[in-house]
Amino acid sequence: MTAETMAFIAASATGTCEERLVVAGGGASLFALHPGDRCRITDPEGLQPGMLHMLAPMDSAADLLPALAAHHVPTLAPSDAVMRLLSAIAADADRPGRIASFALFDDGGAPGAIIEFAAPAGAVCVMEAPGAAMLPDAQNPPTELHIRIFRAAAAPADAPALLAPPKLDLRVKAASARAYRVAAGDYIQIVDVEGKQCSDFLAFDAAALDAGEEYGLDAVTTRTLMGTAFASPGLHSKYFDARMKPLVEVVRDTVGRHDTFMLACNGKYYDDLGYPGHDNCTDNFNRALDPFGVAPRRGWPAINFFYNTIVGPDDGIGMDEPWSRPGDYVLLRALTDLVCASSSCADDVDPANGWNPTDIQVRVYDRTTDFSPGIAHRMTADAAPRLSRQTGFHPRTAALTRNFVEYRGFWLPTCFTGEGPVAEYWACRERAVVMDLSALRKFEVIGPDAEALMQMAVTRDISKLAVGQIVYTAMCHETGGMIDDGTVFRLAQHNFRWVCGEDYCGVWLRELAAKHGLKVWVKSSTDQLHNVALQGPLAREILAPIVETPRHLATVAELKWFRFTTGRIAGIPVVVSRTGYTGELGYEIWCHPDSAPALWDALFEAGAPRGMLPLGLDALDMLRIEAGLAFAGYEFCDQTDPFEAGIGFTVPAGKTAPYVGAEALARRKASPQRLLVGLNVEGAEHIGHGDPLYAGRMQIGVITSATRSLILNRTIALARVDIAYGTIGQTIEIGKLDGHQKRIAATVTRFPHYDPDKIRVRA
């Protein structure tokens, strides 16, 4: 048994009164129960079986858990991996007992089904969410199970389980600071134990200190070189000293909000507030660093992890409570030998630490440990964090570029080193490209009331959708503001697939189904279904010869716009849809992530001789703006309706079935206030999202997206404007600087700017 497993079991003995675990679909989670603990296991999406294996010092399952006796499976043997793990725990931790197994949620459970029990005796548990890989034309993805443990008694808060065996495990008590050495290549984890606690961080080049020179992290240099307010995992991950030498890089960040503008709190701050002699991070740092020969300062320019700084429109710098929750952390990698110092901020007179300073945990891990980079995402405010992951196509894209950004929980390439975004753009317009779109969210909507749910949830008339057909539509709140846009695939009479950009759509669909008593399941399949888009005028020529389809289904050559078919490419099961996001003839190919590298190879074997290139997000943005295609957070948000987002065609007048937002959309359509227009911009100066639009001194709109169109040889934009200024040919001005000192002329024009009649995409 690993040291990490032993640490987890030990950590489970203490902690807060409530703990939460997520068991990934197809995966398993380990946890410990103690006498009197109450455990609640939930199947949030339904239809997901669970296997609970328990190592407990009891003679019978019924004695151990009377509430689970009906689920006990005496003849069930845990998998070899689970058996080895529990046997190792029994041997290494001196936990004699027997393994009891229980089958949960094996009867076609409803979404949100719950099994709850109390533990009269201690037990080590493994919870499995079994399930095989989903075929792209199937709708049976293994999905998550959620565990909540209510501890019988509160214990002193402790840091969460170790990420690996530590070289240093250091508790920084509330309102104190500690200094420590870190070797080059080792990892530093700074953990907010109880949440809402700031931790100032200092790091010095150890070799320079030994030579009598002091070079520490410099926030001004870092912001200048990284071009960001603070460093984050990915391209802009390093913190530098004043020599422009990188000292640390950020590998993981589960919070995403920190401060590099303000000094660590100091005596003057508290003196000015009327709290003379108050503990402060600067004095604590001075004491902690004195043995290392670091000169004291009146105010330390630290990196303030978890500190929630707000720069207002008036240039004022304010603060609020931190975003961090219990167990949130930042993981850094030392790029040279360092002397470091970490504080638990002493501020208890304002919201900086939620008015209550608490402990920070610092851990150092060996350089040989392999940590994946990531930023944490939560589907809802109370959901468990999930770190960024790689798509199934990452082994191939990573061989071609280092330019990745974190996009909606996945690492995606911005451009490819060999060519760059301009060449990628022209390849799409003239030949063909392949791009990774696996970050799209996919939900399988199945059951006798599946059509009723989708009809209620989206603006298009789903009853008119034939099997094998796809429709692009909007999903709205009751106010008419958009939740998301996406495509609905009809796989069978009672089977749909909703493909969109927002994780929350699945939660919202399940809540809508429960509210109306519908018999339907909404199953998350994002991690079972990854996809690439093959786009460009040669797309059909490249794809058609390599796709084998069943005789009763359309071939690629026969496939119409917004239709899909199933088949195989080089033996790989795929779904092929005639859809895209470029304004060119194109297809999307959907497969299981395990098959993604082989699919990529097959596509490039067919496409490379025709000049096909990979395409990144930078070139895709140019293409989609030219094609007038909406992007979440730019053309729409929950304050804009489909008409204002330029996709009013997704709200057909003929749909009579009730749907969410219908009444609000009818009112908005009858009395429109704003609309999306195209703009032709004079000159070649940069225009960007958020630039204001003016008629004289009056602001009448805002730029939503803009680019320099290569094929049109001019700057173009999409803009949301007051309806009085949306007439084609209307001249308006784009405000730069403060909006008044500099103006750039623009003319309202039809959009899409490129191929407005969609002749190419329909070819």
C-alpha positions in Angstrom: 0.0 0.0 0.0 1.3 3.4 -0.9 2.2 6.2 1.6 -0.5 8.3 -0.1 -3.2 5.7 0.7 -2.0 5.4 4.3 -2.1 9.2 4.6 -5.6 9.2 3.2 -6.8 6.7 5.8 -5.2 8.8 8.6 -6.6 12.0 7.3 -10.1 10.5 7.3 -9.8 10.1 11.0 -10.1 13.8 11.6 -11.6 16.7 9.7 -14.7 18.7 9.5 -18.2 17.4 10.4 -19.1 16.9 6.7 -16.9 15.5 3.9 -17.7 15.1 0.2 -16.3 12.7 -2.3 -17.0 12.2 -6.0 -16.7 8.7 -7.6 -15.9 9.2 -11.3 -18.0 7.1 -13.7 -16.0 3.9 -14.4 -13.8 4.7 -11.4 -13.6 4.1 -7.6 -12.9 6.1 -4.5 -11.4 5.1 -1.1 -12.7 6.5 2.2 -12.9 5.6 5.9 -15.9 5.5 8.2 -15.7 5.7 12.0 -18.2 4.6 14.6 -21.3 6.8 14.5 -20.5 8.3 11.1 -23.4 8.6 8.7 -22.9 8.1 5.0 -25.1 9.2 2.2 -24.5 7.9 -1.4 -26.3 9.6 -4.2 -26.7 8.7 -7.9 -27.3 12.2 -9.2 -28.0 11.3 -12.9 -29.7 7.9 -12.4 -29.1 4.5 -14.0 -25.6 4.2 -12.5 -25.0 1.1 -10.5 -22.6 1.2 -7.6 -20.5 -1.4 -5.8 -19.6 -0.7 -2.1 -16.9 -2.9 -0.7 -16.2 -2.6 3.1 -13.4 -3.9 5.2 -14.8 -4.1 8.7 -14.1 -6.0 12.0 -17.6 -7.7 11.9 -18.8 -11.2 11.3 -21.7 -10.4 9.1 -22.9 -7.6 6.8 -26.2 -7.5 8.6 -24.5 -6.9 11.9 -22.4 -4.2 10.4 -25.0 -2.3 8.4 -28.6 -3.4 8.9 -29.7 -0.5 6.6 -27.7 -2.1 3.8 -28.6 -5.8 4.4 -31.0 -5.9 1.4 -28.1 -4.8 -0.8 -25.6 -7.3 0.5 -24.2 -9.7 -2.2 -22.4 -12.5 -0.3 -21.2 -14.2 -3.5 -19.8 -11.0 -5.0 -16.0 -10.8 -5.1 -14.4 -7.4 -5.4 -12.2 -6.8 -8.4 -8.6 -7.9 -8.1 -7.5 -4.3 -7.7 -10.0 -3.6 -4.9 -9.1 -6.9 -3.2 -5.4 -6.1 -3.3 -6.0 -2.6 -1.9 -8.2 -3.7 1.0 -6.0 -6.7 1.8 -3.0 -4.3 1.9 -4.8 -2.0 4.2 -5.8 -4.9 6.5 -2.2 -6.1 6.6 -0.4 -2.7 6.8 -2.7 -0.9 9.2 -3.5 -3.8 11.5 -7.2 -3.8 10.5 -8.4 -7.4 10.8 -11.8 -8.1 9.5 -13.8 -9.3 6.5 -14.8 -7.7 3.2 -18.5 -7.3 2.6 -19.8 -6.1 -0.8 -23.1 -4.4 -1.6 -24.8 -3.7 -4.9 -26.4 -0.3 -5.0 -28.6 1.5 -7.6 -28.8 -1.7 -9.7 -32.6 -1.4 -10.4 -32.7 1.4 -13.0 -32.6 4.1 -10.4 -34.2 7.5 -10.8 -32.0 10.6 -10.9 -31.1 11.7 -7.4 -31.6 8.3 -5.8 -30.1 8.1 -2.3 -28.9 5.3 0.0 -28.0 6.4 3.5 -26.7 4.4 6.5 -24.9 4.8 9.8 -21.7 3.0 10.7 -21.9 1.3 14.1 -18.2 0.3 13.7 -15.2 1.6 11.8 -14.7 0.5 8.3 -12.4 1.1 5.2 -14.6 1.5 2.1 -14.1 1.4 -1.6 -17.0 2.8 -3.7 -17.0 1.8 -7.4 -19.1 3.3 -10.2 -18.7 0.5 -12.8 -19.2 1.0 -16.4 -17.6 0.2 -19.8 -16.5 2.7 -22.5 -19.5 4.1 -24.4 -19.7 3.7 -28.1 -20.3 7.0 -29.9 -23.8 5.9 -31.1 -24.7 4.5 -27.7 -26.1 6.4 -24.7 -24.9 4.5 -21.7 -22.0 6.5 -20.2 -20.8 5.5 -16.7 -21.5 8.6 -14.5 -20.6 9.9 -11.1 -21.7 8.8 -7.7 -21.6 11.3 -4.9 -20.7 10.5 -1.3 -21.3 12.7 1.7 -20.0 11.6 5.1 -21.4 13.3 8.3 -18.8 12.7 11.0 -20.1 11.8 14.4 -18.0 14.4 16.1 -16.2 17.4 14.9 -12.4 17.2 15.1 -9.7 19.8 14.6 -9.5 20.8 11.0 -6.8 19.0 9.1 -5.5 19.4 5.6 -6.9 17.1 2.9 -5.1 13.9 1.8 -1.6 14.2 0.5 -1.0 14.4 -3.2 2.1 12.2 -2.8 4.6 11.3 0.0 5.9 14.7 1.2 9.5 15.7 1.9 8.1 18.5 4.2 4.7 18.8 5.8 4.5 22.1 7.6 1.5 23.7 9.5 1.5 27.5 9.5 -0.7 28.5 12.4 -3.1 31.3 12.1 -1.5 34.7 12.2 2.0 33.4 11.8 4.7 32.7 9.2 7.2 29.9 8.5 10.4 29.8 6.4 11.7 26.7 4.6 14.1 25.6 1.9 13.0 23.9 -1.4 15.3 22.2 -3.8 15.2 22.9 -7.6 12.5 20.8 -9.3 10.6 20.1 -6.1 6.9 21.0 -5.7 5.4 23.3 -3.1 1.7 22.9 -2.2 0.1 25.7 -0.3 -3.2 24.6 1.2 -6.1 26.7 2.6 -7.1 24.2 5.3 -10.5 25.7 6.3 -11.2 28.1 3.4 -11.2 31.9 3.0 -7.7 32.3 4.3 -5.0 34.3 2.6 -1.4 33.1 2.5 1.4 35.5 1.5 4.3 33.8 -0.3 7.9 34.8 -0.6 10.7 33.0 -2.5 14.4 33.9 -2.8 17.1 32.5 -5.0 19.0 30.4 -2.4 22.4 30.6 -4.2 22.2 34.4 -4.4 21.3 34.6 -0.7 24.4 32.5 0.1 26.4 35.0 -1.9 25.0 37.9 0.0 22.5 39.0 -2.7 18.8 39.1 -2.2 16.7 38.3 -5.3 13.1 37.4 -4.5 9.8 37.2 -6.4 8.9 40.5 -8.1 5.3 41.0 -9.0 5.9 43.9 -11.3 8.3 41.9 -13.4 6.0 38.9 -13.4 2.9 40.9 -14.5 5.0 42.5 -17.3 6.5 39.3 -18.7 3.4 37.2 -18.3 0.9 39.8 -19.4 -1.5 38.8 -16.7 -2.6 40.0 -13.2 -1.1 36.8 -11.7 0.5 33.7 -13.0 -1.7 30.7 -13.8 -1.1 27.1 -15.0 -0.3 26.9 -18.7 1.6 29.3 -20.9 1.7 32.2 -18.4 2.7 30.2 -15.3 6.0 31.6 -14.1 6.9 34.1 -11.3 10.1 36.0 -11.8 12.6 38.1 -9.8 13.9 41.5 -10.7 16.6 40.0 -12.9 13.8 38.4 -15.0 14.9 35.0 -13.8 12.0 32.6 -13.2 11.9 31.2 -9.6 8.7 29.2 -9.5 6.0 28.2 -11.9 2.3 27.4 -11.1 1.4 23.8 -11.9 -2.1 23.7 -10.3 -4.6 26.3 -9.0 -7.9 25.3 -7.5 -9.0 28.9 -6.8 -8.2 31.2 -9.7 -8.2 34.4 -7.7 -5.1 35.9 -6.1 -3.3 39.2 -5.6 0.0 40.6 -6.9 -0.8 44.3 -6.3 -0.8 44.8 -2.6 1.9 44.4 0.1 1.6 41.7 2.7 -0.2 43.3 5.7 2.1 45.4 7.8 2.2 47.4 11.0 1.3 50.7 9.3 -1.9 49.3 7.9 -3.2 48.4 11.3 -1.8 51.5 13.0 -3.7 53.7 10.5 -6.9 51.7 11.2 -6.5 52.2 14.9 -5.1 48.8 15.8 -1.6 49.6 17.0 0.6 46.5 17.7 -1.6 44.2 15.7 0.0 40.9 14.4 0.9 41.3 10.7 2.5 39.2 8.0 5.4 41.6 7.4 6.7 41.3 11.0 6.1 37.6 11.0 8.1 37.3 7.7 10.9 39.3 9.2 11.2 37.0 12.2 10.9 33.8 10.1 13.5 34.9 7.5 16.1 36.3 9.9 18.0 33.0 10.3 18.4 32.9 6.5 20.1 36.3 6.3 17.2 38.1 4.7 17.0 41.8 5.7 13.8 43.0 7.4 11.4 45.3 5.6 8.5 47.5 6.7 6.3 45.9 4.0 6.9 42.8 1.9 5.8 42.7 -1.7 4.5 39.1 -1.5 2.5 37.0 -3.8 -0.8 37.0 -1.9 -2.4 33.6 -2.6 -6.2 33.4 -2.1 -6.4 37.2 -1.6 -9.4 38.5 -3.4 -8.4 41.8 -4.9 -10.8 43.9 -6.9 -9.7 46.6 -9.3 -12.7 48.9 -9.9 -13.6 51.0 -12.9 -12.5 54.0 -10.9 -9.0 52.4 -10.5 -9.6 51.9 -6.8 -8.3 48.6 -5.4 -10.7 46.9 -3.0 -11.0 43.4 -1.5 -13.6 40.9 -0.5 -13.7 37.5 1.1 -11.4 34.9 -0.6 -12.9 32.5 -3.2 -11.0 29.6 -1.6 -12.9 26.7 0.1 -11.6 24.1 2.6 -8.8 22.1 0.9 -8.2 24.5 -2.0 -4.6 24.8 -2.9 -1.9 26.2 -5.3 0.9 23.8 -6.4 4.2 25.4 -7.5 7.4 24.0 -8.9 10.7 25.4 -7.8 12.8 26.4 -10.8 16.0 26.8 -8.8 17.0 26.2 -5.2 14.9 28.5 -3.0 14.4 29.9 0.4 10.7 30.3 0.9 8.3 31.8 3.4 4.6 31.3 3.8 2.2 33.1 6.1 -1.3 32.6 7.4 -2.5 36.2 7.1 -3.2 37.8 10.5 -6.0 40.2 9.2 -9.1 39.9 11.3 -10.5 43.4 10.9 -11.9 43.2 7.3 -13.1 40.6 4.8 -9.6 39.6 3.7 -9.7 36.3 5.6 -13.4 36.1 6.1 -12.9 37.9 9.4 -11.4 34.8 11.0 -7.7 33.9 10.4 -7.1 30.1 10.2 -4.2 27.7 9.4 -2.3 27.2 6.2 -0.6 23.9 5.3 2.6 23.8 3.3 3.8 20.6 1.7 6.9 19.9 -0.4 7.0 17.0 -2.8 9.9 15.4 -4.6 10.8 16.5 -8.2 10.2 13.0 -9.4 6.5 13.2 -8.7 4.4 13.6 -11.8 1.7 16.2 -11.4 -0.7 17.1 -14.3 -1.2 20.9 -14.7 -4.7 22.2 -14.1 -7.1 24.8 -13.0 -10.1 23.7 -10.9 -13.7 24.0 -12.3 -16.9 23.6 -10.4 -20.1 22.9 -12.3 -22.1 24.6 -9.6 -21.0 26.6 -6.6 -21.3 23.6 -4.2 -19.8 21.0 -6.6 -16.5 19.3 -6.1 -13.6 20.9 -8.0 -12.3 19.2 -11.0 -8.9 19.9 -12.5 -8.3 20.6 -16.2 -7.8 17.5 -18.2 -6.4 16.5 -21.6 -8.6 15.5 -24.4 -8.2 12.1 -26.1 -6.4 13.9 -29.0 -3.8 15.5 -26.7 -1.0 13.0 -27.5 -1.2 14.1 -31.1 -1.7 17.8 -30.7 1.0 18.1 -28.0 3.5 16.6 -30.4 2.8 19.6 -32.7 2.7 22.5 -30.3 3.4 23.8 -26.8 0.8 26.6 -27.2 -2.1 25.3 -25.0 -4.6 27.3 -23.0 -7.1 26.1 -20.4 -10.5 26.2 -22.0 -13.6 25.1 -20.0 -11.8 22.4 -18.1 -9.6 21.1 -21.0 -6.2 22.0 -22.4 -6.6 23.0 -26.1 -4.1 24.3 -28.6 -4.2 28.0 -29.6 -2.0 27.4 -32.6 0.5 25.0 -34.0 4.3 25.6 -34.0 5.0 24.5 -37.6 2.6 26.8 -39.4 0.8 29.4 -37.1 -2.7 30.8 -37.1 -2.5 32.6 -40.5 -1.5 29.4 -42.4 -4.1 27.4 -40.4 -6.8 30.0 -41.4 -5.9 29.8 -45.1 -5.8 26.0 -45.0 -9.4 26.0 -43.8 -10.6 28.5 -46.4 -8.7 26.8 -49.3 -8.1 23.1 -48.4 -9.0 21.5 -45.0 -8.2 21.5 -41.3 -8.7 19.3 -38.3 -9.4 20.9 -34.9 -10.0 19.4 -31.4 -13.4 20.4 -30.1 -13.6 17.8 -27.3 -14.3 20.5 -24.7 -17.9 20.7 -25.9 -20.3 19.3 -23.2 -22.4 16.3 -24.2 -25.6 15.0 -22.5 -27.5 11.9 -23.3 -31.3 12.5 -22.9 -33.1 9.2 -22.8 -36.5 7.8 -21.7 -40.1 8.0 -22.7 -40.4 11.7 -21.8 -37.1 12.7 -23.5 -38.9 14.6 -26.3 -41.2 16.3 -23.9 -38.1 17.5 -21.9 -36.2 18.8 -24.9 -39.3 20.5 -26.3 -39.7 22.3 -22.9 -36.0 23.1 -22.6 -35.1 24.7 -26.0 -36.5 27.2 -28.4 -36.7 25.0 -31.5 -39.6 22.7 -32.2 -38.1 19.3 -31.3 -41.2 17.4 -32.5 -40.2 18.1 -36.1 -36.7 16.6 -35.6 -36.3 13.4 -37.5 -34.1 10.5 -36.4 -30.6 11.2 -37.8 -31.3 15.0 -37.9 -29.6 17.8 -35.9 -30.9 21.2 -35.0 -29.1 24.3 -33.7 -31.1 26.0 -30.9 -31.0 28.2 -27.8 -31.7 27.3 -24.2 -33.1 30.1 -22.2 -34.1 31.2 -18.6 -37.6 32.3 -17.8 -36.5 35.8 -18.5 -35.5 35.0 -22.1 -31.8 35.4 -21.2 -29.7 32.6 -22.7 -28.3 29.7 -20.7 -26.5 28.4 -23.7 -26.7 27.5 -27.4 -26.1 24.1 -28.8 -27.2 21.3 -31.1 -29.8 18.6 -30.5 -29.1 15.2 -32.1 -32.1 12.8 -32.4 -30.7 9.3 -32.1 -34.1 7.5 -31.8 -37.7 8.1 -31.0 -37.0 8.7 -27.3 -33.2 9.4 -27.5 -31.5 12.7 -27.9 -28.0 14.1 -27.4 -27.6 17.7 -26.3 -24.2 19.2 -27.3 -23.3 22.6 -25.8 -20.7 24.5 -24.0 -22.0 24.8 -20.4 -21.7 22.0 -17.8 -24.6 23.5 -15.9 -27.0 22.5 -18.7 -27.1 18.9 -17.4 -28.1 20.1 -13.9 -30.7 22.5 -15.3 -32.3 19.8 -17.5 -32.5 17.3 -14.6 -34.1 20.0 -12.4 -36.6 20.8 -15.2 -37.5 17.1 -15.6 -38.0 16.7 -11.8 -40.1 19.9 -11.6 -42.5 18.5 -14.3 -42.5 14.9 -13.2 -41.0 13.6 -16.4 -39.6 10.1 -16.8 -36.3 10.9 -18.4 -32.6 10.6 -17.7 -29.9 13.2 -18.5 -26.6 11.4 -18.5 -23.2 13.3 -18.8 -21.2 11.8 -21.6 -18.5 14.5 -22.2 -15.7 12.2 -21.0 -17.0 9.3 -23.1 -17.3 11.3 -26.4 -14.5 13.4 -27.8 -14.6 15.0 -31.2 -12.7 16.7 -33.9 -14.0 18.9 -36.7 -12.8 18.4 -40.3 -13.5 21.6 -42.1 -12.8 23.1 -45.5 -13.7 22.8 -49.2 -11.8 19.5 -49.4 -13.4 18.0 -46.3 -15.8 15.7 -48.1 -13.1 14.6 -50.6 -10.9 13.6 -47.7 -13.5 12.0 -45.4 -15.8 10.1 -47.7 -13.4 7.4 -48.8 -12.3 6.4 -45.3 -15.7 6.2 -43.6 -17.6 2.8 -43.8 -21.3 3.3 -43.0 -24.0 0.6 -42.6 -25.9 0.0 -45.8 -29.2 1.5 -44.4 -27.6 4.8 -43.4 -26.3 7.7 -45.4 -22.7 7.7 -46.6 -20.5 10.8 -46.0 -21.1 11.7 -49.7 -24.8 11.6 -49.2 -24.9 13.3 -45.8 -27.0 16.5 -45.8 -26.4 19.6 -43.7 -27.3 19.1 -40.0 -27.6 15.3 -40.4 -25.5 12.6 -38.9 -24.5 9.0 -39.6 -22.6 6.3 -37.9 -19.8 4.1 -39.1 -16.2 3.2 -38.8 -12.9 4.9 -39.7 -9.9 2.4 -39.7 -12.1 0.1 -37.6 -12.9 2.9 -35.1 -16.6 3.3 -34.2 -17.6 6.9 -35.0 -20.5 9.2 -35.4 -20.1 11.7 -38.3 -22.2 14.9 -38.3 -22.3 17.5 -41.0 -21.8 20.4 -38.6 -19.1 22.9 -37.9 -18.0 26.3 -36.6 -16.1 27.8 -39.5 -18.6 28.7 -42.2 -17.0 26.1 -44.5 -18.2 22.7 -45.7 -17.3 20.5 -42.8 -18.0 17.6 -40.5 -17.5 16.6 -36.9 -16.3 13.2 -36.0 -17.1 11.8 -32.6 -15.4 8.8 -30.9 -14.4 7.4 -27.6 -11.3 9.2 -26.1 -9.3 5.9 -26.2 -9.7 5.8 -30.0 -8.9 9.5 -30.5 -5.1 9.2 -31.4 -5.8 6.5 -33.9 -8.6 8.6 -35.4 -6.3 11.6 -35.7 -3.7 9.4 -37.5 -6.3 8.1 -40.0 -7.6 11.6 -40.8 -4.1 12.9 -41.4 -3.1 9.9 -43.5 -6.0 10.8 -45.8 -5.7 14.6 -45.5 -2.0 15.4 -45.4 -1.4 14.7 -49.1 -4.1 17.3 -49.8 -2.5 20.0 -47.6 -4.7 19.5 -44.6 -3.4 21.2 -41.4 -4.3 21.1 -37.7 -6.1 24.2 -36.5 -6.0 26.0 -33.1 -8.3 28.4 -31.3 -6.7 31.5 -32.6 -7.5 30.7 -36.3 -10.9 29.3 -35.3 -11.8 32.7 -33.8 -11.1 34.5 -37.1 -13.1 31.9 -39.0 -16.2 32.0 -36.8 -16.3 35.8 -36.6 -16.2 36.0 -40.4 -19.0 33.4 -40.5 -21.1 35.4 -37.9 -21.2 32.5 -35.4 -22.1 33.3 -31.8 -19.7 32.7 -28.9 -20.8 32.3 -25.3 -19.7 35.3 -23.1 -19.3 37.5 -26.2 -22.4 37.4 -28.4 -24.6 36.2 -25.6 -25.0 35.7 -21.8 -27.9 35.3 -19.4 -28.7 39.0 -19.9 -29.2 38.7 -23.7 -31.9 36.9 -25.6 -31.5 35.0 -28.9 -32.6 38.0 -30.9 -30.0 40.2 -29.3 -27.4 37.4 -29.9 -28.1 37.4 -33.6 -29.7 33.9 -33.6 -33.4 34.9 -33.6 -34.0 32.2 -36.2 -33.7 29.7 -33.4 -37.0 31.1 -32.0 -39.6 29.9 -34.6 -42.9 31.7 -34.6 -44.7 28.4 -35.3 -43.7 26.5 -32.1 -46.9 26.2 -30.1 -45.7 23.8 -27.4 -44.8 25.6 -24.2 -41.1 26.0 -23.4 -39.0 27.9 -20.8 -38.8 31.6 -21.6 -41.5 31.5 -24.3 -43.5 34.4 -22.8 -40.5 36.5 -22.2 -39.2 36.0 -25.7 -42.5 36.9 -27.2 -42.4 40.2 -25.2 -38.8 40.9 -26.2 -39.5 40.1 -29.9 -42.5 42.5 -29.9 -40.5 45.3 -28.2 -36.8 44.8 -29.2 -34.3 47.1 -27.6 -31.0 45.9 -29.1 -29.8 43.7 -32.0 -26.6 42.2 -33.3 -25.1 43.7 -36.4 -22.0 43.4 -38.5 -19.6 46.3 -38.8 -17.0 47.2 -41.4 -14.3 49.1 -39.6 -12.2 51.8 -41.2 -8.4 51.3 -41.0 -6.5 48.4 -39.4 -6.3 49.4 -35.7 -7.0 46.8 -33.1 -10.7 46.5 -32.2 -11.7 44.2 -29.3 -14.5 42.7 -27.3 -16.0 45.3 -25.1 -15.1 48.4 -27.0 -17.9 50.9 -26.7 -19.9 52.2 -29.7 -21.0 55.9 -29.9 -23.3 58.2 -31.8 -21.8 61.6 -30.7 -21.4 61.5 -26.9 -24.1 58.8 -26.5 -23.0 55.2 -26.1 -25.3 53.1 -28.3 -23.7 49.7 -28.2 -20.7 47.5 -27.7 -18.4 45.3 -29.8 -19.0 41.7 -29.0 -16.3 40.2 -31.3 -13.8 41.6 -33.8 -11.0 40.4 -36.1 -8.8 41.4 -39.0 -10.4 39.4 -41.9 -7.7 37.9 -44.0 -10.0 37.0 -46.9 -11.8 40.3 -46.9 -8.7 42.3 -46.2 -10.4 44.6 -43.6 -11.3 44.8 -40.0 -14.7 43.4 -39.2 -16.8 43.1 -36.0 -20.0 41.8 -34.5 -21.7 44.4 -32.3 -24.8 44.7 -30.1 -26.4 48.1 -30.7 -29.5 50.0 -29.9 -32.1 49.1 -32.5 -32.3 52.7 -33.7 -28.7 52.4 -34.9 -28.9 49.0 -36.5 -29.9 50.0 -40.1 -27.5 48.7 -42.8 -25.4 51.7 -43.9 -25.6 53.5 -40.6 -22.3 55.1 -39.6 -21.2 54.9 -36.0 -18.0 55.3 -34.1 -15.9 52.9 -31.9 -14.5 54.6 -28.8 -10.9 54.0 -27.8 -8.9 55.4 -24.9 -11.7 56.8 -22.7 -14.2 56.4 -25.5 -14.0 60.1 -26.4 -10.4 61.0 -27.1 -10.2 58.6 -30.0 -12.8 57.4 -32.4 -12.7 54.9 -35.2 -15.4 55.0 -37.9 -17.5 51.9 -38.7 -20.5 51.2 -40.9 -23.3 48.8 -40.1 -23.4 45.9 -42.6 -25.0 42.6 -43.1 -23.5 39.6 -41.4 -22.1 37.0 -41.8 -19.4 39.1 -43.4 -18.1 36.0 -45.3 -20.5 33.9 -47.4 -23.6 35.5 -46.0 -26.0 33.1 -47.9 -24.0 30.1 -46.5 -23.4 28.7 -50.0 -20.1 27.1 -49.0 -21.3 25.4 -45.8 -24.3 24.0 -47.7 -22.3 22.8 -50.7 
